[in-house]
């Protein structure tokens, strides 16, 4: 069974004169084994109850909130410096 062609496939932009090459390349495209695809799906957290991906113990929402808070603190320090106060005041 062949996999569907991914969107924006670079092989779609090849000229018609090379259609045979395109057909051969698509037929020879390696397809991962079903066991590997299943393990990858579980590893990436696609299934409920699967392990989280590379975020560790933090959810993406928690990480985004932390980064947003840190960014706001840095902006406040920069604004204080421009106003002449704080650690970078002139």
Buried (B, 14 or more C-beta within 10 A) or exposed (E): EEEEEEEEEEBEEEEEEEEEEBEEEEEEEEEEEEEEEEEEEEBEBEEEEEEEEEEEEEEEEEEEEEEEEEEEEEEEEEEBBEEEEEEEEE
